[in-house]
Amino acid sequence: MVFYSLNRIFAYDMQKMITILGPTASGKTQLATALAAMIGGEIISADSRQVYRGMDIGTGKDLDDYVVNGQLVPYHLIDICEPGTKYNLFQYQEAFFTAYKDIVCRGKTPILCGGTGLYIEAVLKGYKLSPVPQNPALRKELEGKTLGELTKMLEGLKAKSGSVMHNTTDVDSAQRAIRAIEIESYNLEHPTPRRDLPPISSLIIGVNIDRDERRKKISYRLRQRLEHGMIDEVKGLLDKGIPAEDLIYYGLEYKYVTEYVIGKTSYEEMFTKLEIAIHQFAKRQMTWFRGMERRGFTIHWIDAMLPMEEKLSEIKALASL
């Protein structure tokens, strides 16, 4: 890749963050790392599942993408907690600001990259959040309800509070829906204490991929991951003592592959359901990003199919505005 010529003419405020977002399989990580290599930036991940150690193939961690021209691009908020734990938005927001301040203080450009729209919006807007304790009584009350019933309850709570959190992008199992209801209920009943987390100014780049191309890449990538260790990865996590229900909680690959491994579904059923779920997930990601635009964010969309040098040139032009 020809980074050197662009690097000489890249005029940008090094204190301002660049955000690169897009649906799964859009190539956002490759673009973010190429940009970081060009300008000496560092990546802050905005992926709600890549925080977990050992959950690599199923989350598309692809750490090889962080090596550009033989050099490792520094990254943050990947592999920071143990699988089986429940990492949440409050924790992410605090970890983000720690990484952000560290990067800026060293004179580098932070590049926020990922597809978890709620995480991205929370740090860009400076959501005022509070740690929400578990509510055993509420959990017992909700136990046994279907995902559809829980989703309807969650929608009612969000309508009361005006919340934009807990989109269906991230609530795809009963366990996750119960936790979302727990959080929304708590926030309705308890004033959120003020936290000194300001909004972050950022140039936002969206990687736009054609729907048919996106679907083709998703299906191809799923086959590759299943053939190259994703099932063994899930088996290994189970062998380490992580309960199946905890892996199912993480949704998508971990939900469906775990159900296959424990004998709940056949391989063919697992593949079909998982493929559909990932396609639906990508669609919901785009719905969230379009919602961000309606909520006042300016996203500059770049064609995912352009050569890397052209995409970098477009970002350079936008950053010079």
N, C-alpha and C positions, 0 to 999 in steps of 0.2 A: 504494500500500500504506500502511496506517495504522500507521507505526512509532512515532510520537511518544508515544502514550499508553502503549504497552508499555515504551518506553524509560524512562519515568519510574518505573515500578514494578518494573523488572527487577533483582532482588536476587541478586547472584552474586559469588562470590569471583573477582576479576579475575585472580588468579594461577593459577587452575585452568583447564585446557584443556577445550574441548568437542570431541568427535569426532562427525562426521556421516558415516556409512557407508551403503552400500546397493549393490544391483546396478546394472549399466548401465541407463540409461533410467528410473531411479526418481525423478529430479529432485533428487538430493542437492546438486548444486552450487548450484542456485537457492535451495534452503533455506539452505545455508551462507552464501551471500552476503547473503541477506535478513537473516539473524541477525547477521552481521558489521556490516551497515549499521545495524542497530538498536542494537547495543551498542558500536560502535566497535572491533570486533574485526578480526583479520587472518587470511586463509586460508593454511594450509600444505597444499599439494596432496599427496595420497597416491595418485598415479597413476604407474605404472611407465613409461608411454610419453609422458606429457605433459612430461617433462623435456626432450624433444628439440625443438630449433628447426626450424621448417619442416614439422613433422609435426602439422598442425593439424586438418584435416578428419577424417582417419582416426582420430585419438585423441579426437575430440569435444571439442576444447579450448574452443570456444565462449566466447571471451574477452568477448563482449558480456554474458554472464551476470554478469560482475564489475562492471558498471555498474548501480547501483541508484539510482533517483531522480536520475539525472544525475551521480552521484558514483562515482568509481572505488574499489572495495573493494580494499585492498592484498592482493596474493597473493605466495606464495613457492614455489620449487621447480618452476616452470613455465618452459620455455625456458632451461634452464641448461647444456645441452651439445649438441654437434653430432650430427646424424643420422649413422649409420654406426658410432658408438662403442658400447661395451657398458657401459651404466650398471648398477651392481649394488646390492645391498642394503646392503653395507658403506658405499658412498659415500652412499647415501640416508640412512642412519642418522646419519652425521656431518653432512650438510647439514641434516637436520631439527633436530638439536640447536643448530646455529648459528642457524638461523632462530627456533627456539623461545626461546632465551635473549635474542635481540635484541628480540623482540616483548614478552616479559615485562618486560625491563629498561625498556622505554618505557611500561610501565603499561597495555598493551593485552592483550586476551584472544586467545590463539591458538586457532584453529578448524581442526582437522585434518579434511580432507575428501577422500574418495576411495573407490575400489572395490578397490584392491589390498590384500587382507587381510593378506598377509605383511608388507608395509611398515607397515601400521597396528599389527599385533601386535608387530612388532620394536621399534618405538619406545615403545609403551605398556608392554611388559614389560622393555625395556632389554636386548634380546638381546646377549650378548657375542660379537661377531664379529671376524674377522680378515681382512685382505686376502688373497685366494687367488690365487697366480700361475697362469699357464697351464701345463699339463702336456702338452708336445708328444707324448711317448711314449704317454700315455693317449689323447690325441685320435686318434693314428694307429691305435691298437688298436680304437677305437670307430668309426672311419670306415667307412661302408657299412652299419652296422646300422640296422634300421628303428626308427621311433619307438616301436613296441610293444615291441621288444627292449630299447631303452634305458630305457623306462619301467619295465619289469620289473626291470632292474638297479638303477635308482634306488630303487625300492620296497624292494629288498633292503638297500641301504645305509642307508636311513632306518630300517628295522626294527632294524638293528644299533646305530645311534646314538641312536634315540629322537627323531630330528629331526622337527619339524613344518614345516620349510621345504620349498620347491619342490613345492607342491601342483600338480596338473594345471592349475589356473587359469592359471599362468604358464609352464608347460612344454608348449607345444603345437607344437613343431617339433623335429626331430632336433638341430639346432644348439643350441637352448636346453637340451634334455635332456642333451647332452654337457657343457655348462657346469655344469649342476646336479650331474651325476655327479662332475665335476672338483672342485667345491666340497665335496660330501659326502665324497668320498674323502680330500681334504686334511684336513678337520676330524676324520675318524676317526683319521688318522695323526699329527696335530699338535695338542698341547694349545693351546686358544685363549688367547692372552694376555689378561690382565684389562684391561678398559677401563672408565673411570669414566663410565659412561652409566647413570644410575639409571632405574628405572621412572617413568613419568609418570602422575600422577593425572588422570583425565579422566571427565567425564560423557559416556557414549556413547549417541548417538541413532542408531537404525537406521531407514531409510526403507523401509517395507514396501509393495511394490506387488503387486497380484494377478497371478498367473501369466499369465492370458489378456491382461490389460491390458499387462503387460510385453512379452509377445510382439508384441502389436499395435504398441506404440510402437517396439520394436526394428526391426520390418519397415518401418514408415513412415520412421523416421529413416535407415535404410540406403538406401532409395530416394532420399530427399532428398539425402544426401551424395554418392551416385553421380551424381545429376543436377546437382549444384552444385559440381563441381570435384575430387572425390576422385581420379578417374582422372588428371586433369591434375596434381594434386599429386604423385602417384607418378611420373608421367613426368618432372616437373621435378626430383625427387630423383635419378632415374636419370641425367638429363641433366647433373647436377652432379657426376657421377662416383661416386655411391654404388653399390656393387655390388648386384646384384639379391639375392644371397644374404644380404646384411646387412639389406635391407628385409624379406625373407622371415623372417629371424630374429625380427623384432618381432611376428610372428604376426597373426592376425585380418585386419583390413582390408589391412594392408601385405603380408601373405603372399599373400592371394588376388588382390588387385588387381595386385600385381607379376607373379604367374604369368599373369594375363590379358594384361597389357601386353607381356610378353616372348613371348607367343604359345603359352604352355603349355596354356592352357584357353580355352574360348569364353566370351563374356559371360554366357550363360545358365548355364553350369556354374559360373562364378565366383560369380554372384549366389546360386545355390542353395546352394553349399557354404559361402559366407560367411554367409548368413542362418542356416543350421543351426549353424555354429560360434559365432556370437554368442549364439544362444539357449542353446547348451550352456555357453558361458562365463558367462552370467548365472546359470545354475543352479549352476555350480561356485562362483561368488562366494557365493551364499546358503549352500552347503554349508560353505564356509570360515567364514562368520559364525556359523552354528549351532555349528560346532566351537569357535569362540572362547567361546561361552556354556558349552560343556561344559568348557572349560579354565579357567573361573572368571571370565570377563568378564560383567558385567551390561550388556545392551544394551536400551535402552528403545525399543521399536518404535512408530513413528508411521505412520499411514496416508498413503501418498503422494497419495491422491486428495482429501484434505482441503484446503480453501482455505488459502492461505499464512498468513493471520492466525491461523487455528486451530492450525496446526502451530507457529507461533511461541509462541502461548499455552501449548501443551502443554510446550514446552521451558522456558518461564519457570516453569511450575508444578514441573517436575522439578528445575530448578536451585535452587528455593527449599526443596527438601526438607532 
